[in-house]
C-alpha cells in the first residue's frame, strides 16, 4: 500500500516477493504500471477517494479568484453578498467522476457548462479553451493526457 511514494521500475525489480500494489489515492502516476504489468502485479487505487472534496475545492478557489472571499468575509457576515458566478461559463476537460461533480456544482451556481471528454466531445476543445471562462481539467496525471490532445 502506498500513496505518494514512487514505485519505479528499479524499485519494483528489487521487490521479488511483491504481489500487489494498492494506491491510497485516485491516481496511478506514482507507479511504473508497465513494470507492474510485466510482473503481473495487480495495481488498484481508490477512484472515488476525493471526488467531492476536489470538486468543492475547485469552487472554493473559483470564489476566491472571482469574489476575493477572504477579503470580503465581513461583507458576507453583514449580508452584503452578491453572487456573480452565474455570469460565468465553466469549461471542463475530462468528465470522469470529478469532472461530472464539478459540472453539477457549476450548474447549481447557475453557470453555463461546456465540456470536452476524450470519448464524447460535447463541444470542440478549441471552443472550450479559446473563450474567456473558467477552466477545470479533471484528467489523470500522466504525460499522455498532457500531450495527446
VOGU-3710 file (C-alpha; in Angstrom, 3 decimals, decimal comma):
1> xxxxxxxxxx> 0,000/0,000/0,000  1,322/3,423/-0,949  0,172/6,957/-1,535  2,836/9,398/-2,642  5,860/7,082/-2,676  7,210/6,477/-6,171  7,395/2,837/-7,191  9,701/2,950/-10,187  10,788/0,001/-12,295  14,059/-0,155/-10,326
11> xxxxxxxxxx> 12,216/-0,348/-7,000  9,696/-2,919/-8,257  12,561/-5,069/-9,556  14,140/-5,009/-6,072  10,966/-6,477/-4,522  10,817/-10,090/-5,779  8,010/-11,044/-3,348  5,783/-8,093/-4,295  2,339/-9,440/-5,235  0,039/-6,402/-5,060
21> xxxxxxxxxx> 0,236/-2,591/-5,180  -2,602/-0,570/-3,667  -2,518/3,207/-4,187  -4,373/5,023/-1,413  -5,428/7,851/-3,740  -7,189/8,349/-7,074  -4,245/8,269/-9,485  -1,632/5,771/-10,572  1,012/8,341/-11,511  3,409/7,206/-8,750
31> xxxxxxxxxx> 3,571/3,629/-10,076  5,505/2,308/-13,063  2,469/0,485/-14,450  4,411/-1,172/-17,270  6,858/-2,731/-14,783  3,940/-3,950/-12,626  2,165/-5,359/-15,705  5,272/-7,246/-16,793  5,418/-8,910/-13,367  1,628/-9,486/-13,405
41> xxxxxxxxxx> 1,291/-7,453/-10,198  -2,238/-6,066/-9,807  -2,399/-2,326/-9,118  -5,511/-0,748/-7,632  -6,489/2,700/-6,448  -9,372/4,398/-4,653  -11,163/6,119/-7,562  -13,827/7,913/-5,528  -11,487/8,824/-2,682  -11,662/12,596/-3,193
51> xxxxxxxxxx> -14,244/13,326/-5,878  -16,491/15,572/-3,773  -13,673/17,383/-1,966  -11,752/18,099/-5,203  -14,897/19,441/-6,895  -15,625/21,592/-3,836  -12,052/22,921/-3,843  -12,490/23,951/-7,497  -15,311/26,223/-6,371  -13,560/27,422/-3,225
61> xxxxxxxxxx> -10,689/28,606/-5,429  -13,058/29,959/-8,079  -14,878/32,043/-5,481  -11,603/33,301/-4,048  -10,353/34,281/-7,505  -13,577/35,921/-8,684  -15,015/37,289/-5,453  -11,992/37,596/-3,153  -13,909/35,756/-0,471  -11,081/36,077/2,033
71> xxxxxxxxxx> -11,190/39,867/1,766  -14,984/40,019/1,846  -15,675/37,724/4,805  -17,031/40,624/6,829  -19,332/41,702/3,999  -20,740/38,168/3,844  -21,448/38,204/7,576  -23,149/41,586/7,130  -25,381/40,214/4,357  -23,797/42,201/1,525
81> xxxxxxxxxx> -23,114/39,238/-0,784  -23,819/39,298/-4,483  -23,446/36,097/-6,474  -21,845/36,725/-9,851  -20,803/33,145/-10,592  -23,986/32,820/-12,645  -22,485/35,049/-15,337  -19,522/32,687/-15,830  -19,040/29,674/-18,069  -17,209/26,655/-16,647
91> xxxxxxxxxx> -15,157/24,792/-19,249  -14,437/21,219/-18,108  -11,884/18,945/-19,757  -12,477/15,382/-18,611  -15,892/14,137/-17,490  -14,930/11,376/-15,097  -16,317/11,381/-11,568  -14,599/14,657/-10,585  -15,486/16,439/-13,839  -19,133/15,406/-13,513
101> xxxxxxxxxx> -19,214/16,553/-9,892  -17,738/19,937/-10,881  -20,352/20,239/-13,667  -23,191/19,642/-11,193  -21,795/22,261/-8,815  -21,318/24,732/-11,688  -24,958/24,259/-12,698  -26,024/24,728/-9,069  -24,149/28,059/-9,120  -26,126/28,986/-12,235
111> xxxxxxxxxx> -23,087/28,766/-14,507  -23,114/27,627/-18,113  -21,085/24,454/-18,661  -19,012/23,443/-21,678  -17,366/20,039/-21,517  -14,828/18,056/-23,503  -14,099/14,399/-22,862  -11,857/12,077/-24,858  -14,691/9,630/-25,590  -17,529/12,049/-26,307
121> xxxxxxxxxx> -16,931/15,584/-27,496  -19,737/17,688/-26,060  -18,075/20,764/-27,541  -14,931/21,434/-29,530  -11,792/21,540/-27,392  -10,610/24,731/-29,095  -14,000/26,356/-28,442  -13,752/25,450/-24,769  -10,194/26,751/-24,367  -10,401/29,853/-26,588
131> xxxxxxxxxx> -13,294/31,658/-24,912  -12,772/33,644/-21,726  -14,126/31,439/-18,968  -13,135/29,296/-16,003  -11,412/26,038/-16,888  -11,150/22,870/-14,859  -9,027/19,946/-16,007  -10,159/16,667/-14,438  -7,704/14,283/-16,070  -5,442/11,545/-14,753
141> xxxxxxxxx> -1,959/12,901/-14,082  0,246/11,485/-16,832  2,158/12,783/-19,824  -0,152/11,028/-22,307  -3,089/13,268/-21,345  -0,887/16,348/-21,348  0,452/15,783/-24,847  -2,016/13,716/-26,869  -4,922/16,105/-27,190
//
